[in-house]
Amino acid sequence: MSKVAVLLADGFEEIEAIAIIDVLRRAEVEVDVIGVDKLDVTGAHRLGVRADLVLGKQHGLYEMLILPGGLPGAHTLRDHSGVQALIVEHHKAGKWLAAICAAPIAFGKAHVLEGKKATCYPSFESELTGATHVTDAVVQDGKVITSRGPGTAFEFALHLAEILRGKQIAVDVRKGMLLA
């Protein structure tokens, strides 16, 4: 079974985080929800989530590292030295990296977007250091996947499910959720 990490910092975008976690668990992907600084994390719209682990307590690398956006959560992901080290470590190991909304700015700071196409929430394009910005809903360039925001969360999550579990599983999850 695939194992991934979803990193949450206070001010995360709830729709993105919950859609990703839910869709991947429906696809039978093992998901560790990691609080960047603590177990109890509060979203941008005051929804509380209890993480499975606190950053630094996880063991080994994940198949995929996933960063939901939202503010100020995305800024924390960008500025947190532990998050930056985890991104670089996963990138060097050839693991999948995925971020949505404003969170791709953390990849820009970690210099993992060099020479790649990427997308993000409008107004954060200048922080996609080294990337060619495109406006597709979901962009995959090599092992880096980015997406635009809350409205693209399900497409993003289903794309991740397809990578991790295959096309048919993603199709089945889509049908089961009545997503067109």
Stockholm file with secondary structure:
# STOCKHOLM 1.0

chainA/1-180         MSKVAVLLADGFEEIEAIAIIDVLRRAEVEVDVIGVDKLDVTGAHRLGVRADLVLGKQHGLYEMLILPGGLPGAHTLRDHSGVQALIVEHHKAGKWLAAICAAPIAFGKAHVLEGKKATCYPSFESELTGATHVTDAVVQDGKVITSRGPGTAFEFALHLAEILRGKQIAVDVRKGMLLA
#=GR chainA/1-180 SS CCEEEEEECTTBCHHHHHHHHHHHHHTTCEEEEEESSCSEEEBTTSCEEECSEETTCCCSCCSEEEECCCTTHHHHHHHCHHHHHHHHHHHHTTCEEEEETTTHHHHHHTTCCTTCEECCSTTCGGGSTTCEECCCSEEEETTEEEECSGGGHHHHHHHHHHHHHCHHHHHHHHHHTTCC
#=GC SS_cons         CCEEEEEECTTBCHHHHHHHHHHHHHTTCEEEEEESSCSEEEBTTSCEEECSEETTCCCSCCSEEEECCCTTHHHHHHHCHHHHHHHHHHHHTTCEEEEETTTHHHHHHTTCCTTCEECCSTTCGGGSTTCEECCCSEEEETTEEEECSGGGHHHHHHHHHHHHHCHHHHHHHHHHTTCC
//
